[in-house]
Structures are given as structure tokens and as C-alpha cells.
């Protein structure tokens, strides 16, 4: 299938200018100044959101909630675990909660991570309702739509969530999405807004999708149709500010305008592809995950095979604009992963990287882990 014209892929219509360094305009908010609590405020995204809210003329006070104090100045810190029911007492007088306390660690134990993510969201939503908070903002991912060959490009916000639930982060996000849909019925008067970003990129962001670009070559599954859309960390923080102010509601997608075809990514990155049959790629990925050698299940490979591009229409209607283009974010990602090496999402270092990536020169990415599979089998026999 031929690629659409560049103006279509960029999301621009005729006569529309590309994004500039000016970024999103100041939110057009006419309500009273708000008191906003940010959970996970010591984290990578939480720090940026808390700082934006401190600087916002529409926010009167910012409460920063986390298990440790962060570096954001001008906030009132509340140090506690978001799973602690006592969080309800700390939310007294708060108008809006932006919940960003999530364990997204690649190396986290899946059960421990899920228990933290889902229980944390449940506790915060319940505590917010008990404290009289009128809006909770949650952040999941556009991954909840699923990556499928028949997906529309781009997907509308109200598209069906068709992601599969495996032992991965996507399962946590789908459970949080279900919680968001149940909450207004369980807690009348409480508004829930959910942001679903594309592939998030920025300092400190480490995911299976950013590690995809640490491989010596870009794995392409034969017959697939990759479409790459990114979301810069700062653009996501700006979108969360819009959500906190109530300028967007319901389910909201966020990302750079348009998308990049696989050929665009290869040309911009200078990284050559390695194309493998689907049965070989998926079978090897599943085996490596069962052996505990890679952090992501085989199902996550679909997000590098099929499109899950989102429109961001509700944010655009509210006046938000991304400051960064897909091309700019990809360049930043490549700079961040320079010198790092990963195979099938597994970060390698030192001697291991030299040995494994030498093998990957011939079969790359998934196949380059054959030595690791043999090693695991050997240890099992001992």
C-alpha cells in the first residue's frame, strides 16, 4: 500500500502551518482558580505537570503527593503511598486530582506492578470522591486501543478498546480504563477524564517502545504496516494541564500531529531494517518471554507491526497544539538511546552487549537472542 501524502501524514491541512516553538497557547480558562493535587509528583511526568500547574495563573495551590519529596518548588508536599486510605484526608479542599503515580518500570515484577497500579488508581478515585473532589484526571496510553491491521488511521477517541490483556502493562491500563468508566456511577458528581498518549518520549522515559530503537536494526515483521506516532513528555504535560482545568473531558487522545511510515523512520534514523516472518518473530518473542529473558510478552510486538495512531481531536478543539513534530521527537529519542543496546526490549550492557549484538548483526533483534536462549536451557539442565 502506498503512503499518503506528507501533508496527510503530518496531520496538516492545506494552508495550515506546522507547529512552532511557541507550543500550545495559554489555556482559555475562565473559571475560579483551582487547587490541584498531583500524585506521583516526584516522577518524571509528575514533576513536569506539577511545575506547569505551579506556573499556571489558573491554579491557586498545588499539592504534590508521592512516597518521596521531589524537586518541584512552590508546591505543598504530602509524602505517603497513594494506596493508603489516609490519602482522602490529604485531599481535603482539593478541586482536581491528576493521578500519575504509576509503576511503569520495565524490570518490575508484573504482579507487584499491577497491584500497585490498579490498587493505587482505585484508592485515589475513592478517596477523591470521599474528599469532595469534583474531577480526577487519569493517564493511560493509546495502547489500550490495540494495534491491529484493520485500525483506522487515525483512531477517533470513541473507538473501541481492542487491546489484548496479557502479563504486561497494557493489562493494568485496561483495568484502570474500566475503573474510569465505573467511577461516575459509583460516585455521582465525580468527573473522570482519561488521557491516552501515543509513544511517550522524553528524558527519563524508558519503555519497550523506546527500547525498540536501541536495537542494531529495526525489526519489521513481514506483512505488517507500522505507523509511528510519538508524544513528547512536555506536550503530554501541557495536555494534562488542559484536562486539569476541565477544558477537555471524557476520553482524550494526545500525540504529535500525524504519523511516520516505517520508511520515514528508517530514513530519518539511518537504522536499517531486518524483516522476519510473523511466525518466527512472534514465536521467538513468546519463547524469550517465557524464559524470563525479555520484559515484554509477544503481544506487545503488535505495537511495532500495526497502526494505533490517534487524532487528538478533542484537545485540538480545546485549543491545545503539540509543540513537537514526530520528526523532532524521533530525533530526540535517537539522541537519548545513543550508546544503549537492547534486544527484544532487554537492555544489554558491557560484554553481554558486544557478544549478543555481534550475533544480532546477522539475525538482529529477536533472533540475536538465540545465545541467551541456549544459555537459559543450559542452566536449567544443571
C-alpha positions as CSV (number, residue, x, y, z in Angstrom):
1,X,0.0,0.0,0.0
2,X,1.4,3.4,-0.9
3,X,2.0,6.0,1.7
4,X,-0.4,9.0,1.9
5,X,1.0,12.4,1.0
6,X,3.2,14.0,3.6
7,X,0.7,16.7,4.5
8,X,-1.8,14.0,5.3
9,X,0.7,12.0,7.5
10,X,1.7,15.2,9.3
11,X,-1.9,15.9,10.2
12,X,-1.8,19.3,8.5
13,X,-4.4,20.5,6.1
14,X,-3.7,22.8,3.1
15,X,-2.7,26.3,4.3
16,X,-2.1,25.2,7.9
17,X,1.3,25.9,9.4
18,X,3.5,23.3,11.1
19,X,3.8,23.5,14.9
20,X,6.2,26.2,16.1
21,X,8.3,26.5,19.2
22,X,5.6,28.6,20.7
23,X,3.7,25.4,21.6
24,X,0.2,25.3,22.9
25,X,-1.4,28.7,23.6
26,X,-2.3,29.6,27.2
27,X,-5.4,27.6,28.1
28,X,-8.6,29.7,27.7
29,X,-9.9,29.1,31.2
30,X,-12.5,31.4,32.7
31,X,-13.3,29.7,36.0
32,X,-12.1,30.3,39.5
33,X,-8.5,29.4,40.4
34,X,-8.2,25.8,41.4
35,X,-6.5,23.7,44.0
36,X,-4.9,20.7,42.2
37,X,-3.3,17.6,43.7
38,X,-0.8,15.7,41.6
39,X,0.1,12.1,42.6
40,X,3.4,10.8,41.6
41,X,4.7,14.3,41.6
42,X,8.3,13.2,42.2
43,X,8.2,11.2,39.0
44,X,9.4,12.1,35.5
45,X,5.9,13.2,34.2
46,X,4.6,14.2,37.6
47,X,7.4,16.8,38.1
48,X,6.6,18.4,34.8
49,X,2.9,18.6,35.4
50,X,3.3,19.9,38.9
51,X,5.6,22.6,37.7
52,X,3.2,23.6,34.9
53,X,0.4,23.9,37.4
54,X,2.6,26.0,39.8
55,X,3.2,28.4,36.9
56,X,-0.4,28.5,35.8
57,X,-2.4,31.7,36.5
58,X,-5.5,29.4,36.8
59,X,-4.2,27.4,39.7
60,X,-4.2,28.7,43.2
61,X,-2.4,25.9,45.0
62,X,-0.7,22.6,44.1
63,X,-0.4,19.6,46.4
64,X,2.3,17.2,45.4
65,X,1.6,13.6,46.6
66,X,4.3,10.9,46.4
67,X,6.3,8.5,48.6
68,X,9.2,10.8,48.5
69,X,9.8,14.5,48.1
70,X,10.7,15.7,44.6
71,X,12.4,18.8,43.4
72,X,9.4,20.9,42.4
73,X,9.3,24.2,44.2
74,X,6.1,26.1,45.1
75,X,4.1,23.0,46.0
76,X,2.9,21.6,49.3
77,X,4.3,18.1,49.6
78,X,2.2,15.2,51.1
79,X,4.5,12.2,51.5
80,X,2.6,8.9,51.5
81,X,1.7,5.9,49.5
82,X,-1.3,6.5,47.2
83,X,-2.7,3.1,48.2
84,X,-3.0,4.3,51.8
85,X,-6.7,5.2,52.5
86,X,-5.4,8.2,54.5
87,X,-4.9,9.9,51.2
88,X,-8.6,11.0,51.5
89,X,-7.7,13.2,54.4
90,X,-4.8,14.8,52.4
91,X,-7.2,15.7,49.6
92,X,-9.4,17.9,51.7
93,X,-10.1,21.2,49.9
94,X,-8.8,19.9,46.6
95,X,-10.8,20.6,43.4
96,X,-8.9,18.3,41.0
97,X,-6.6,15.3,41.3
98,X,-4.2,14.4,38.5
99,X,-3.2,10.8,39.2
100,X,0.2,10.0,37.8
101,X,1.5,7.6,40.5
102,X,2.2,4.6,38.3
103,X,4.9,1.9,38.2
104,X,6.0,1.7,34.6
105,X,9.3,0.0,35.2
106,X,10.5,-2.4,32.6
107,X,12.1,-4.6,35.2
108,X,9.2,-4.6,37.8
109,X,7.6,-7.8,38.8
110,X,4.4,-7.9,36.8
111,X,2.2,-8.9,39.8
112,X,3.7,-6.3,42.1
113,X,3.4,-3.7,39.4
114,X,-0.2,-4.5,38.7
115,X,-1.1,-4.5,42.3
116,X,0.4,-1.0,42.7
117,X,-1.1,0.5,39.6
118,X,-4.6,-0.8,39.9
119,X,-4.9,-0.5,43.7
120,X,-3.4,3.0,43.6
121,X,-5.9,4.2,41.0
122,X,-8.8,2.6,42.9
123,X,-7.7,4.2,46.2
124,X,-7.2,7.7,44.7
125,X,-10.6,7.7,42.9
126,X,-12.4,6.5,46.0
127,X,-10.5,9.0,48.2
128,X,-11.2,11.9,45.8
129,X,-14.9,11.2,45.9
130,X,-14.9,11.0,49.7
131,X,-13.0,14.3,49.9
132,X,-15.4,16.1,47.7
133,X,-13.0,16.4,44.7
134,X,-15.0,17.1,41.6
135,X,-12.6,15.9,38.9
136,X,-10.0,13.2,38.6
137,X,-7.6,13.0,35.7
138,X,-6.0,9.6,34.8
139,X,-3.3,8.9,32.3
140,X,-3.2,5.5,30.5
141,X,-2.0,5.1,26.9
142,X,-3.3,4.9,23.3
143,X,-2.1,1.3,23.5
144,X,-5.5,0.4,25.0
145,X,-7.0,0.7,21.5
146,X,-4.8,-2.2,20.4
147,X,-2.6,-2.4,17.4
148,X,-4.5,-4.2,14.7
149,X,-4.2,-4.3,10.9
150,X,-7.8,-3.0,10.4
151,X,-7.4,0.0,12.7
152,X,-8.5,3.3,11.2
153,X,-5.7,5.9,10.8
154,X,-6.1,7.9,12.8
155,X,-8.3,6.4,15.5
156,X,-11.1,8.5,17.0
157,X,-11.3,8.9,20.8
158,X,-14.5,6.9,21.0
159,X,-13.0,3.9,19.0
160,X,-13.4,0.5,20.7
161,X,-10.7,-0.6,23.1
162,X,-9.4,-3.8,21.4
163,X,-6.1,-4.3,23.2
164,X,-5.4,-7.8,24.5
165,X,-4.8,-8.5,28.2
166,X,-1.5,-10.2,28.8
167,X,1.0,-10.1,31.6
168,X,2.1,-6.6,30.5
169,X,1.5,-3.0,31.4
170,X,-1.4,-2.9,28.9
171,X,-3.5,-5.1,31.2
172,X,-3.0,-2.6,34.0
173,X,-4.1,0.2,31.8
174,X,-7.2,-1.6,30.6
175,X,-8.2,-2.2,34.2
176,X,-7.8,1.5,35.0
177,X,-9.9,2.3,32.0
178,X,-12.7,0.1,33.3
179,X,-12.4,1.8,36.7
180,X,-12.7,5.2,35.0
181,X,-15.9,4.1,33.3
182,X,-17.4,2.7,36.5
183,X,-16.4,5.6,38.8
184,X,-19.1,8.1,37.8
185,X,-21.8,5.6,38.5
186,X,-20.3,4.6,41.8
187,X,-19.5,8.2,42.8
188,X,-22.2,10.5,41.4
189,X,-20.9,14.0,40.7
190,X,-17.3,12.9,40.2
191,X,-15.9,13.6,36.7
192,X,-13.3,11.3,35.3
193,X,-11.0,12.4,32.4
194,X,-8.6,9.9,30.8
195,X,-5.7,10.9,28.6
196,X,-4.3,8.3,26.2
197,X,-0.9,9.4,24.8
198,X,0.9,7.9,21.8
199,X,4.5,6.6,22.3
200,X,5.8,8.9,25.1
201,X,9.3,10.2,24.6
202,X,11.4,12.5,26.9
203,X,14.2,12.5,29.4
204,X,13.8,9.5,31.8
205,X,11.2,7.7,29.7
206,X,12.1,4.0,29.2
207,X,9.6,1.7,27.7
208,X,9.6,-1.4,25.4
209,X,8.7,1.0,22.5
210,X,11.6,3.4,23.2
211,X,13.9,0.4,23.5
212,X,12.8,-0.7,20.1
213,X,15.2,2.0,18.8
214,X,18.1,0.6,20.8
215,X,18.4,-2.5,18.6
216,X,21.1,-2.7,15.9
217,X,18.4,-2.8,13.3
218,X,14.7,-2.1,13.2
219,X,12.7,-5.3,13.4
220,X,10.0,-5.3,10.8
221,X,7.5,-8.2,10.6
222,X,6.7,-9.3,7.1
223,X,3.3,-8.2,6.0
224,X,2.9,-5.7,8.8
225,X,2.0,-2.0,8.5
226,X,3.9,0.0,11.1
227,X,2.8,3.7,11.7
228,X,4.8,5.6,14.2
229,X,3.3,8.4,16.3
230,X,5.1,10.0,19.2
231,X,4.1,12.2,22.1
232,X,6.7,14.4,23.7
233,X,6.7,14.5,27.5
234,X,6.2,18.3,27.6
235,X,3.3,18.1,25.2
236,X,1.7,15.5,27.4
237,X,2.2,17.7,30.5
238,X,0.5,20.6,28.6
239,X,-2.4,18.3,27.7
240,X,-2.8,17.2,31.3
241,X,-3.0,20.9,32.3
242,X,-5.9,21.3,29.9
243,X,-7.6,18.3,31.4
244,X,-7.0,19.5,35.0
245,X,-8.7,22.8,34.1
246,X,-11.7,20.9,32.6
247,X,-11.1,22.1,29.1
248,X,-11.3,18.5,27.8
249,X,-13.4,15.8,29.3
250,X,-14.0,12.1,28.9
251,X,-11.6,10.0,26.9
252,X,-8.9,12.2,25.3
253,X,-6.0,11.2,23.0
254,X,-2.7,13.1,22.7
255,X,0.2,12.9,20.4
256,X,2.2,14.7,17.6
257,X,0.1,15.6,14.6
258,X,0.0,12.8,12.0
259,X,2.4,9.8,11.9
260,X,5.5,8.4,10.2
261,X,5.6,5.4,7.9
262,X,8.3,2.7,8.6
263,X,10.2,4.0,5.6
264,X,10.2,7.5,7.0
265,X,11.6,6.2,10.3
266,X,14.4,4.3,8.6
267,X,15.3,7.3,6.5
268,X,15.3,9.7,9.5
269,X,17.1,7.3,11.9
270,X,19.6,5.8,9.4
271,X,18.9,2.4,11.0
272,X,18.4,-0.4,8.6
273,X,15.6,-2.9,8.9
274,X,15.6,-6.6,9.3
275,X,12.4,-8.2,8.1
276,X,11.3,-11.5,9.6
277,X,8.3,-13.8,9.0
278,X,5.5,-13.2,11.5
279,X,5.5,-16.8,12.8
280,X,9.3,-16.6,13.5
281,X,9.2,-13.2,15.1
282,X,6.2,-13.9,17.4
283,X,7.2,-17.4,18.2
284,X,10.7,-16.3,19.3
285,X,9.3,-13.4,21.3
286,X,6.9,-15.7,23.1
287,X,9.7,-18.2,23.9
288,X,12.1,-15.5,25.2
289,X,9.4,-14.0,27.5
290,X,8.5,-17.5,28.9
291,X,12.2,-18.0,29.7
292,X,12.2,-14.6,31.5
293,X,14.8,-13.2,29.1
294,X,12.7,-10.3,27.8
295,X,10.4,-8.0,29.8
296,X,7.5,-7.8,27.4
297,X,5.1,-10.5,26.2
298,X,4.9,-11.4,22.5
299,X,1.6,-9.5,22.2
300,X,3.5,-6.2,22.7
301,X,5.2,-6.8,19.4
302,X,2.0,-5.9,17.7
303,X,2.6,-2.2,18.6
304,X,5.6,-2.2,16.2
305,X,3.6,-4.1,13.5
306,X,0.2,-2.3,13.1
307,X,-1.1,1.2,13.4
308,X,-2.5,2.7,16.6
309,X,-2.3,6.4,15.6
310,X,-4.7,8.8,17.4
311,X,-6.3,12.0,16.2
312,X,-6.1,14.2,19.4
313,X,-9.3,15.9,18.1
314,X,-10.7,16.9,21.5
315,X,-7.6,18.6,22.6
316,X,-7.3,20.4,19.3
317,X,-10.9,21.6,19.6
318,X,-10.0,23.0,23.1
319,X,-7.1,25.0,21.6
320,X,-4.2,22.7,22.6
321,X,-1.4,22.2,20.0
322,X,1.7,19.9,20.2
323,X,4.9,21.8,20.3
324,X,6.9,19.0,18.7
325,X,6.6,17.1,15.5
326,X,7.1,13.3,15.1
327,X,10.3,14.0,13.3
328,X,11.6,16.2,16.1
329,X,10.6,13.7,18.8
330,X,12.2,10.8,16.9
331,X,15.5,12.7,16.7
332,X,15.4,13.4,20.4
333,X,14.7,9.7,21.1
334,X,17.6,8.6,19.0
335,X,19.9,11.0,20.9
336,X,18.7,9.7,24.2
337,X,19.2,6.0,23.3
338,X,22.6,6.6,21.7
339,X,25.1,4.2,23.2
340,X,22.5,1.9,24.7
341,X,21.8,-1.5,23.4
342,X,18.6,-3.6,23.7
343,X,17.5,-6.9,22.1
344,X,13.7,-7.6,22.1
345,X,13.3,-5.0,24.8
346,X,16.0,-6.5,27.0
347,X,18.7,-3.9,27.9
348,X,22.2,-5.2,27.4
349,X,25.5,-3.8,28.7
350,X,29.2,-4.3,28.6
351,X,30.5,-7.7,27.4
352,X,27.0,-9.1,27.1
353,X,26.1,-6.3,24.6
354,X,29.2,-7.0,22.5
355,X,28.5,-10.7,22.4
356,X,24.8,-10.6,21.8
357,X,24.8,-7.8,19.3
358,X,27.5,-9.4,17.3
359,X,25.1,-12.3,16.8
360,X,22.4,-9.8,16.1
361,X,24.3,-8.5,13.2
362,X,23.1,-11.4,11.2
363,X,19.7,-12.1,12.6
364,X,19.1,-9.0,14.7
365,X,16.6,-8.2,17.4
366,X,14.7,-11.3,18.3
367,X,16.9,-13.8,16.5
368,X,20.0,-12.2,18.1
369,X,18.9,-13.6,21.4
370,X,19.4,-17.2,20.4
371,X,22.6,-17.3,22.5
372,X,20.6,-16.2,25.5
373,X,18.0,-19.0,24.9
374,X,20.8,-21.6,24.7
375,X,22.3,-20.2,27.9
376,X,19.0,-20.4,29.8
377,X,18.4,-24.0,28.6
378,X,21.9,-24.9,29.8
379,X,21.3,-23.5,33.2
380,X,18.1,-25.4,33.5
381,X,19.9,-28.7,32.9
382,X,22.5,-28.1,35.5
